[in-house]
Amino acid sequence: MEGRREGLAGREKELAGREEGLAGRDVCATDLLADAFLAAYKVSPRLRERAEMDPRRLVNHQIIAALLDSPEFEDLRRETVGDPYAAAMAVLAQATALRRILGRLRDAGEQAEQARRAQQDGESASAAEAAAQQNAEAAETATQQDGEATETAAQHAAQDAARQAAQDATHALAAAAPGIGATVRNAVAKASRAAREEAALMRAWGVGPGELERMPFDERARLAERLRTSRLAQWAELIGRFRQMAGGERARKVENTTGELVGVTLGDDLSRVIPSELANLGLPELRAVFAARYAAGELMLYDSQGEQATGRGAVIACVDTSHSMYMEGPGGITREAWAKACALALLDQARHAGRDFVGILFSAADKLQVFRFPAGPPADIAQVLDFAETFLGGGTSYQTPLTVAAELLKEEFNDAARTRGDIVMLTDDECGVTEEWMRDWNDAKRLLGFRVFGVAIGAPPAAEAGSVLDALSDNLRSIEDLTDPHAAADLFRVI
């Protein structure tokens, strides 16, 4: 295979580690791995002609030719071209089959080695002939002719042996070709499935191609292994569906739409100020009055009926991880998986809107964990996975997570003067709150202007009218079908 091999040496340490297992079978195993890597990695790989090949490399030539002729290999290359990690992992996925093929072609390899030695013998005979001719210049003519005849005969014999050995190797390779093709196709199909599954897994968790390209080889391999082997692998499809659905809702949503006019209200939204208020700006003596009323949020505005405009402050997802959330629902999907898939889609929503996101995992009053994702830098995938994997267990307390959420919004208001945050409470349980706490909660809500969305998972008592979650929420929805992310679609139109 023609091309540079720097991509094999240096980055692909795990691929290099497999070379020992292959090298025990064939002295050219390292080159075979390099060629398989380049065939998967290069945009336009070109196979050398057989006549250009060292006889020892004919086995490798046969295997790589079978790779390039395989329709399955073209499918695999859609995932591996230009991606050294994906190309290396594709070779690793084929390692067992490559060992099997090398074992099957051992006889052909030995015959190729005999051809190489015969060729070397012929070259040695030619060198001896040249030396004899030089020495014969000082000798008698008859002696010189005898030496030439002897050396020429040796040279011809060596060349004949080389040709015969090469023919034997070619015949052995041709006999093994059908078996090589079938084994290669099966191995490539397996590698192609693995590459597609890994790519889909990364997409489901929001890891983009650009981030993968920048990620070191070892780190990317560890991430892929974590996603494949942990319980997160079971959630990939649901998380992917949530992300796609939320993305579709973002594309449909028109922010700050007015809806049906139903009257006049007070506020500071300059886009809805009535004409008589704007007229005051034309009178110098009334401009100060307009500014004072704007600062106090007392301008007269058109009031409209329709979906409320998107918030400006942080998006906070309070995810119940009490014992009951571990229960399995339809399709083997747990309530925890549904809630966290929804929360991760909210993380996407916040990032697209340039808003901070906070994930609060809660259960009993003394069990709580906070994960903060600021709006600026990209979300750290390791932190995202920690958020998704953490499960606290125990009972359920509303007061603890909601108190922390309100304090975070207050902190944001003090630091950046941002209001109108959104709190999403995802739970499958119902619990009480004290009257004193409720008073403080309502005061904080009026001060900070945040909204509360309740999501009752699995149709628990919390979804009933008059429940505590109903009293806490401005907008409450009940999710009974845990296989359908579209049940929460309207949530992403208003957040």
Number of C-alpha atoms within 10 A of each C-alpha: 20 13 14 11 13 11 17 20 11 9 16 19 13 14 22 18 11 17 18 12 14 22 17 11 16 20 13 18 23 15 16 24 26 23 25 23 27 28 27 28 24 19 12 12 15 14 15 12 9 12 8 7 12 13 25 23 18 21 25 24 21 19 24 20 17 19 23 18 14 18 12 20 21 17 16 23 21 14 19 24 18 16 17 21 24 25 29 27 20 28 24 22 20 21 20 14 18 23 18 14 20 23 15 15 25 16 15 26 26 15 24 27 19 21 25 19 18 22 21 15 19 21 15 15 21 19 14 16 20 14 11 15 17 12 11 17 10 9 11 9 10 9 10 17 12 11 15 16 12 11 19 16 13 19 21 14 16 22 21 15 19 23 16 16 24 24 15 18 26 20 14 19 24 14 13 16 16 11 12 23 19 13 20 24 19 15 22 25 20 16 25 24 16 17 22 15 13 18 17 16 22 19 16 21 22 19 16 12 13 8 12 15 14 9 14 11 19 14 11 16 15 11 16 15 13 14 19 16 10 10 13 17 14 15 21 21 15 21 26 22 19 25 25 15 18 25 17 14 19 18 10 10 14 13 15 12 13 17 12 11 11 11 10 15 15 17 19 16 14 12 10 18 19 16 11 9 14 15 12 15 15 10 10 9 10 14 15 13 13 18 13 13 16 17 12 12 13 15 24 22 20 20 19 17 11 12 14 15 15 19 21 18 25 27 29 28 28 28 26 32 29 23 16 19 25 15 13 14 17 12 9 12 17 19 24 27 26 25 25 25 24 28 28 23 23 25 25 19 22 24 20 12 15 15 21 20 27 23 25 23 24 28 26 20 14 12 18 20 16 14 16 15 21 16 17 10 8 10 18 10 14 10 13 18 15 11 20 21 15 11 21 17 17 17 18 24 22 23 18 16 25 22 14 15 25 19 13 16 27 20 13 18 18 11 9 10 12 18 19 20 29 24 24 26 26 25 30 26 22 17 14 12 13 8 9 8 12 14 11 11 17 12 12 17 18 10 13 20 16 21 20 20 21 25 27 25 25 22 17 15 18 25 24 16 11 11 15 17 29 20 14 21 18 12 15 21 20 19 20 15 16 22 17 15 21 16 14 17 16 13 20 19 21 18 23
